[in-house]
Amino acid sequence: MLAMHHQIVALSILLLGLAPNLFASGFSLDVTSSSSKTHKSAAADTSERTSRIAIVGAGAVGSYYGGRIWESVRCSNSTDVLFHLRNEHYAHCVENGITVTSIDGNFVISSDELLAYSTTEDMAKSVKDEDDDSHAFDWVIVALKSSSLDAVPELIKPLTSPETRVLVIMNGLIEDDLTEMMREEQGLECKAVYGGMALICSNRLSPGVIDHSYAGKLVVGVAYSADADDDGYCKWVESDKKAIMDLFEPVTPVPFEFEDNLLRGRWWKNCWNLPFNGISVAMGGIT
């Protein structure tokens, strides 16, 4: 069955290579300015400000990419990676940590090292600095199912500030709807919104146990930038590109690519998804 899964992905990639280039036109964007248990406190702060990365929706995809980021900074005293988990996944991980088996190397985030939260409100409270709470999180990485798009603004609101960058790793042409919802969510501000296209086979085998069996490339483009002169869809400045490149540059197990036209990248990913999803169902419902 696993070999069949790999054959499906290989066929998807082959078909993707035959797809024509699709170019984007601009869209208008305007984004205005239960109890949780943690086994390790997020760094409160010292002389040097702690960088903080929130992983919202740490399932099969979020746990993998978030875990790889955690792995790259685990020896750093200046960066914390916090994980938002729900239901039985949260309960298991608090006691047992997160285990990832991967073709690119296994890793474990032990319960003693894992910063796990069942709500984003508790996550935000854990890092609040009484002297300055305006810039608690540098990055918020959202890895939810596309069916949960409507929940994203409310989930990330406690974590964002005018300096926070948001990366949304979800399928579909979602950014136009997402930024509209973010604009309507009073008090939600951010520096930039990025769209992430994950070409990966990753499954949650059971609570806290993730298996990465194939591929893993992450392609990211900018949907909105507060610094761009033109606030239209896909407009960005060099500092937006540098920020995301700096985030993933040390994450060596993840092949990373910056897409300078997000809408083109989304259509490209759809060309990957269409054959993969259809053939998966036709060959037995593999997802």
C-alpha positions in Angstrom: 0.0 0.0 0.0 2.9 2.4 0.8 4.5 1.6 -2.5 1.2 2.4 -4.3 1.1 5.7 -2.3 4.6 6.6 -3.6 3.6 5.7 -7.2 0.6 8.0 -7.0 2.8 10.9 -5.8 5.3 10.2 -8.6 2.6 10.3 -11.2 1.3 13.5 -9.7 4.7 15.1 -10.0 5.1 13.9 -13.6 1.7 15.4 -14.6 2.6 18.6 -12.8 5.8 18.9 -14.9 3.5 18.8 -18.0 1.3 21.6 -16.8 1.7 25.1 -18.4 2.9 28.1 -16.5 0.0 30.0 -15.1 0.4 33.7 -14.4 -1.5 35.8 -12.0 -3.3 39.2 -12.1 -3.6 41.3 -9.0 -6.3 41.2 -6.4 -7.1 43.9 -4.0 -6.0 43.2 -0.4 -6.4 45.4 2.7 -5.4 44.0 6.1 -5.5 46.8 8.6 -3.5 47.8 11.0 -9.2 24.7 28.5 -6.4 25.2 30.5 -3.0 24.1 29.1 -0.1 22.4 30.6 3.5 23.2 29.5 6.5 21.1 30.5 8.9 23.9 29.8 8.2 27.6 30.3 8.6 29.8 27.2 11.5 32.1 27.9 10.2 35.1 29.7 13.0 37.3 28.6 16.4 38.4 29.5 18.8 40.8 28.0 18.2 39.5 24.5 14.7 39.3 23.2 13.4 35.8 22.6 12.1 35.0 19.1 8.9 33.1 19.2 7.2 30.9 16.6 3.7 29.6 17.0 2.5 26.5 15.2 -1.3 26.6 15.0 -2.7 23.2 14.1 0.1 20.8 14.8 -1.3 17.8 13.0 0.5 15.7 10.3 1.7 18.8 8.4 2.1 21.3 11.2 4.0 18.8 13.5 6.4 17.9 10.7 7.3 21.4 9.5 7.0 22.9 13.0 9.1 20.0 14.3 11.8 20.6 11.7 11.9 24.3 12.7 12.1 23.3 16.4 14.9 20.8 15.5 16.9 23.6 13.9 16.7 25.9 16.9 16.6 23.5 19.8 20.1 24.4 21.0 19.3 28.1 20.8 18.4 30.0 23.9 16.9 32.8 21.9 14.1 31.0 20.0 11.0 29.2 21.3 8.7 27.1 19.1 5.2 26.7 20.6 2.7 24.1 19.5 -1.1 24.4 19.5 -2.8 21.0 19.6 -6.3 19.9 20.3 -8.3 17.1 21.8 -6.6 13.7 22.2 -3.6 14.9 20.2 -2.9 17.5 22.9 -3.6 15.2 25.8 -1.2 12.5 24.4 1.6 15.0 23.5 1.6 16.7 26.9 2.5 13.3 28.4 4.5 11.7 25.7 5.8 14.4 23.3 5.7 14.3 19.5 7.4 11.4 17.6 8.1 11.9 13.9 9.4 9.1 11.7 10.7 10.5 8.4 12.6 9.5 5.3 14.8 12.5 6.0 15.6 11.4 9.6 13.5 10.7 12.6 13.1 13.0 15.6 11.3 13.3 18.9 10.2 16.4 20.8 10.1 15.0 24.3 7.4 16.0 26.7 10.0 17.9 28.7 11.0 20.0 25.7 7.5 20.4 24.1 5.7 23.7 24.6 2.1 22.5 24.1 -1.1 24.5 24.4 -4.7 23.6 23.9 -5.8 27.2 23.1 -4.0 30.1 21.4 -5.2 32.3 24.3 -3.1 30.3 26.7 -0.2 30.2 24.3 -0.3 34.0 24.2 -0.5 34.4 27.9 2.5 32.2 28.4 4.8 34.6 26.7 3.3 37.9 27.7 5.8 40.5 28.8 4.3 43.0 31.2 6.7 45.6 29.9 6.1 45.0 26.2 3.4 42.7 24.9 3.1 44.3 21.5 5.4 41.9 19.7 5.1 38.5 21.4 5.3 36.3 18.3 7.6 36.8 15.3 5.9 34.0 13.3 2.5 32.3 13.4 2.5 29.2 11.2 -1.0 27.9 10.5 -1.4 24.3 9.2 -5.1 23.5 9.4 -7.4 21.8 6.9 -8.9 24.2 4.4 -12.3 23.4 5.8 -11.2 25.3 8.9 -10.4 28.5 7.1 -13.1 30.4 8.8 -11.6 29.7 12.2 -8.2 31.1 11.4 -8.6 34.8 12.2 -10.0 34.1 15.6 -7.4 31.5 16.4 -4.4 33.7 15.4 -5.7 37.0 16.8 -4.2 36.5 20.3 -0.8 35.8 18.8 -0.4 38.6 16.3 0.9 42.1 16.4 1.8 44.7 13.7 5.2 43.0 13.6 4.0 39.4 13.3 4.4 37.4 10.1 1.8 34.8 9.3 2.5 31.7 7.2 -0.6 29.7 6.1 0.2 26.2 4.9 -3.2 25.1 3.6 -4.5 23.9 0.2 -6.7 25.9 -2.1 -6.9 29.5 -3.4 -7.5 30.7 0.1 -5.6 34.0 0.6 -8.1 36.4 -0.8 -10.9 35.0 1.5 -8.5 34.8 4.4 -7.2 38.4 4.2 -10.8 39.6 3.9 -11.7 37.8 7.0 -8.6 39.1 8.8 -9.5 42.6 7.9 -13.0 42.1 9.4 -11.5 40.7 12.6 -11.2 43.8 14.7 -7.8 44.2 16.4 -6.0 41.6 14.2 -2.9 43.1 12.6 0.2 41.6 11.1 3.4 42.5 9.1 2.7 40.1 6.2 0.7 37.0 5.2 2.4 34.2 3.3 0.8 31.2 1.5 2.6 27.9 1.8 2.3 25.0 -0.6 3.5 21.7 0.9 4.4 18.9 -1.5 4.6 16.2 1.1 3.1 12.8 2.2 2.7 13.1 5.9 0.2 11.2 8.1 -0.8 11.2 11.7 -0.8 7.5 12.6 -2.1 8.1 16.1 -2.1 11.0 18.6 1.4 12.3 18.8 2.8 10.0 16.1 3.6 11.4 12.7 4.9 9.5 9.7 6.6 11.4 6.8 6.9 8.9 3.9 7.6 10.9 0.8 8.7 14.3 -0.6 8.6 17.3 1.7 9.3 20.4 -0.4 7.7 23.7 0.9 7.0 26.5 -1.6 6.0 29.9 -0.1 4.8 33.2 -1.6 3.6 36.5 -0.2 -0.2 37.2 -0.2 -0.1 40.6 1.7 2.7 42.9 2.9 2.2 45.9 5.1 5.4 47.3 3.6 4.5 47.1 0.0 3.7 50.4 -1.8 0.8 48.6 -3.5 -1.3 46.6 -1.1 -2.6 44.4 -4.0 -2.6 40.6 -3.9 0.9 39.0 -4.1 2.7 42.4 -3.7 5.8 42.2 -1.5 9.1 43.8 -0.7 12.6 42.3 -0.4 12.4 42.3 3.4 9.4 39.9 3.2 11.4 37.5 1.1 14.4 37.8 3.4 12.3 37.1 6.5 10.9 33.8 5.2 14.3 32.7 3.7 16.0 33.4 7.0 13.3 31.3 8.8 13.9 28.2 6.7 17.5 28.6 5.8 18.7 26.6 8.8 15.9 24.0 8.4 18.1 21.8 6.2 15.9 18.7 5.9 13.1 20.8 4.2 13.7 21.7 0.6 12.5 25.3 0.4 11.6 27.6 -2.5 10.3 31.2 -2.5 7.6 31.8 -5.1 7.5 35.4 -6.3 3.9 35.1 -7.6 1.7 33.3 -5.0 -1.3 32.9 -7.3 0.8 31.1 -9.9 2.2 28.9 -7.1 -1.3 28.1 -5.9 -2.4 27.0 -9.3 0.8 25.0 -9.7 0.0 23.2 -6.4 -3.6 22.6 -7.5 -2.2 20.9 -10.6 -0.3 18.6 -8.2 -3.3 18.0 -6.0 -5.8 17.2 -8.8 -4.2 14.0 -10.1 -3.0 13.0 -6.7 -6.4 13.3 -5.0 -8.4 11.8 -7.8 -6.1 8.8 -8.4 -5.9 8.3 -4.6 -9.6 7.8 -4.4 -9.8 5.7 -7.5 -7.1 3.4 -6.1 -8.7 2.8 -2.7 -9.3 6.0 -0.9 -5.7 6.8 0.1 -5.5 10.4 1.3 
